[in-house]
Amino acid sequence: MPTVDLVSRYPELVWELRTSGAVVGRLEALDGETVWISSIVILPDKRGHGYASLLLDAVLAHFPDITIGLAANPLPSPKGGLDRGQLQAWYGRHGFAPAPMRGDPHRMIRLPS
Ligand SMILES: CC(C)(COP(=O)(O)OP(=O)(O)OC[C@H]1O[C@@H](n2cnc3c(N)ncnc32)[C@H](O)[C@@H]1OP(=O)(O)O)[C@@H](O)C(=O)NCCC(=O)NCCS
């Protein structure tokens, strides 16, 4: 059964997802008036099992009253991962809407529920 733990607090927030005791995923964010998710990464050989969705949902549940932002931009990864279109669609299914800004065309935000 995967677990999600907050391992670093304000202002840099870090959550780790573990399965069988081993860290397989990590989400980093910056706390503030808006919470900014700076990265979410699952180990290449653990992808496609729903771990990123589990991790994202666990983190979103912490912030029902806060605007959350991110850049839907894939990080370079040796074994690939979701591409930009897949990332945007995924974040869209989790309540994020495109909010491009000059200098940050892939910005998306999720307003408080
Ligand atoms: C992005 C990343 C974290 C996803 O991890 P993952 O554990 O494979 O993702 P999941 O299995 O939880 O799937 C996430 C979503 O993408 C969908 N998905 C998974 N594989 C897919 C594929 N090949 N095509 C389309 N959609 C796909 C899933 O259905 C899921 O959507 P849902 O929650 O609406 O059902 C992983 O690819 C990664 O670490 N990439 C490198 C780092 C990166 O680019 N991070 C994002 C920017 S910071």
The ligand as an SDF file (V2000), in Angstrom:
LIG
                    3D

 48 50  0  0  0  0  0  0  0  0999 V2000
    4.6450   13.0140  -14.9670 C   0  0  0  0  0  0  0  0  0  0  0  0
    4.9260   11.7780  -14.1260 C   0  0  0  0  0  0  0  0  0  0  0  0
    5.2280   12.2440  -12.6890 C   0  0  0  0  0  0  0  0  0  0  0  0
    3.6940   10.8640  -14.1260 C   0  0  0  0  0  0  0  0  0  0  0  0
    3.9490    9.7620  -13.2680 O   0  0  0  0  0  0  0  0  0  0  0  0
    3.1060    8.3890  -13.3490 P   0  0  0  0  0  0  0  0  0  0  0  0
    3.1930    7.7300  -12.0080 O   0  0  0  0  0  0  0  0  0  0  0  0
    3.5320    7.5910  -14.5360 O   0  0  0  0  0  0  0  0  0  0  0  0
    1.6350    8.9520  -13.5880 O   0  0  0  0  0  0  0  0  0  0  0  0
    0.2840    8.1680  -13.3010 P   0  0  0  0  0  0  0  0  0  0  0  0
    0.4290    6.7080  -13.6090 O   0  0  0  0  0  0  0  0  0  0  0  0
   -0.2330    8.5390  -11.9520 O   0  0  0  0  0  0  0  0  0  0  0  0
   -0.6210    8.8300  -14.4070 O   0  0  0  0  0  0  0  0  0  0  0  0
   -0.8780   10.2280  -14.3380 C   0  0  0  0  0  0  0  0  0  0  0  0
   -2.0010   10.5420  -15.2960 C   0  0  0  0  0  0  0  0  0  0  0  0
   -1.5460   10.4040  -16.6300 O   0  0  0  0  0  0  0  0  0  0  0  0
   -2.3280    9.4490  -17.3050 C   0  0  0  0  0  0  0  0  0  0  0  0
   -1.3990    8.6860  -18.1340 N   0  0  0  0  0  0  0  0  0  0  0  0
   -0.4620    7.8090  -17.7160 C   0  0  0  0  0  0  0  0  0  0  0  0
    0.2420    7.3310  -18.7610 N   0  0  0  0  0  0  0  0  0  0  0  0
   -0.2920    7.9270  -19.8670 C   0  0  0  0  0  0  0  0  0  0  0  0
    0.0010    7.8430  -21.2540 C   0  0  0  0  0  0  0  0  0  0  0  0
    0.9830    7.0700  -21.7260 N   0  0  0  0  0  0  0  0  0  0  0  0
   -0.7350    8.5970  -22.0980 N   0  0  0  0  0  0  0  0  0  0  0  0
   -1.7120    9.4150  -21.6450 C   0  0  0  0  0  0  0  0  0  0  0  0
   -2.0390    9.5410  -20.3240 N   0  0  0  0  0  0  0  0  0  0  0  0
   -1.3250    8.7980  -19.4590 C   0  0  0  0  0  0  0  0  0  0  0  0
   -3.0010    8.6030  -16.2590 C   0  0  0  0  0  0  0  0  0  0  0  0
   -4.2460    8.0950  -16.6900 O   0  0  0  0  0  0  0  0  0  0  0  0
   -3.1850    9.6150  -15.1300 C   0  0  0  0  0  0  0  0  0  0  0  0
   -4.3410   10.4080  -15.3020 O   0  0  0  0  0  0  0  0  0  0  0  0
   -5.5940   10.3220  -14.2860 P   0  0  0  0  0  0  0  0  0  0  0  0
   -5.0510   10.6500  -12.9020 O   0  0  0  0  0  0  0  0  0  0  0  0
   -6.5430   11.3530  -14.7720 O   0  0  0  0  0  0  0  0  0  0  0  0
   -6.0850    8.9160  -14.4030 O   0  0  0  0  0  0  0  0  0  0  0  0
    6.1270   10.9490  -14.6900 C   0  0  0  0  0  0  0  0  0  0  0  0
    5.9180   10.7580  -16.0710 O   0  0  0  0  0  0  0  0  0  0  0  0
    7.4730   11.6160  -14.4860 C   0  0  0  0  0  0  0  0  0  0  0  0
    8.1160   11.4690  -13.4250 O   0  0  0  0  0  0  0  0  0  0  0  0
    7.9580   12.3720  -15.5150 N   0  0  0  0  0  0  0  0  0  0  0  0
    9.2500   13.0640  -15.4220 C   0  0  0  0  0  0  0  0  0  0  0  0
    9.1450   14.3010  -14.5580 C   0  0  0  0  0  0  0  0  0  0  0  0
    8.1230   15.2960  -15.1010 C   0  0  0  0  0  0  0  0  0  0  0  0
    8.1150   15.6220  -16.2800 O   0  0  0  0  0  0  0  0  0  0  0  0
    7.2640   15.8060  -14.1860 N   0  0  0  0  0  0  0  0  0  0  0  0
    6.1810   16.7310  -14.5420 C   0  0  0  0  0  0  0  0  0  0  0  0
    6.5820   18.1590  -14.5500 C   0  0  0  0  0  0  0  0  0  0  0  0
    7.2150   18.7690  -13.0400 S   0  0  0  0  0  0  0  0  0  0  0  0
  1  2  1  0
  2  3  1  0
  2  4  1  0
  2 36  1  0
  4  5  1  0
  5  6  1  0
  6  7  2  0
  6  8  1  0
  6  9  1  0
  9 10  1  0
 10 11  2  0
 10 12  1  0
 10 13  1  0
 13 14  1  0
 14 15  1  0
 15 16  1  0
 15 30  1  0
 16 17  1  0
 17 18  1  0
 17 28  1  0
 18 19  1  0
 18 27  1  0
 19 20  2  0
 20 21  1  0
 21 22  1  0
 21 27  2  0
 22 23  1  0
 22 24  2  0
 24 25  1  0
 25 26  2  0
 26 27  1  0
 28 29  1  0
 28 30  1  0
 30 31  1  0
 31 32  1  0
 32 33  2  0
 32 34  1  0
 32 35  1  0
 36 37  1  0
 36 38  1  0
 38 39  2  0
 38 40  1  0
 40 41  1  0
 41 42  1  0
 42 43  1  0
 43 44  2  0
 43 45  1  0
 45 46  1  0
 46 47  1  0
 47 48  1  0
M  END
$$$$
